[in-house]
Amino acid sequence: MTDLQRPATRAGVVLRGRTVVPGVVTGEALVSPETISGWGGIDPATGTIIEARHPLAGVCFTGKILVFPGAKGSSGWSGFFQTTRLLGTAPIGMVFAVTTTKAALGAVVTRVPALADLDADPVAVLRTGDRIRLDATAGVVEQLDRPDRTALTDTTAGEDR
């Protein structure tokens, strides 16, 4: 793919928040518009959201930075996310809008950089697919680029890119 065929990007959003677990990671955001249930809401073996009525049901969070409003359900939430770490299916970072004991403990036992209580709602500002840098040590999450959602057409091949 040539530079002329690459989708345009937009970047520049910077959010500041409170460190839950220090560390730095860069990756793709997976943004959940709703809280996530740990016990019965995720499959730790695959890193997939399995909660039937959840908007991201069937979506895998493995290797992504999980951006979500917070945790819901029982205190078993953290145990399920710890299991994702043990099985190698965990997200690489977490950004949650509101600190709860479930979400904070889940981030600690998952041992991934985590940030909460940001100066703007990360669920409203970030989108799935955004490439972000989470520097939880400094308390910053930065949107590096946002792929353009409109498909470009390669007129020579007649394929969407």
Beta strands, then each sheet from edge to edge (+ up, - down):
strand 1: 14-16
strand 2: 18-21
strand 3: 24-31
strand 4: 36-37
strand 5: 42-43
strand 6: 48-49
strand 7: 65-68
strand 8: 71-72
strand 9: 93-96
strand 10: 114-116
strand 11: 131-135
strand 12: 140-145
strand 13: 153-154
strand 14: 159-160
sheet 1: 1+ 12- 11+ 3- 7- 9- 10- 2+
sheet 2: 4+ 8+
sheet 3: 5+ 6-
sheet 4: 13+ 14-
end
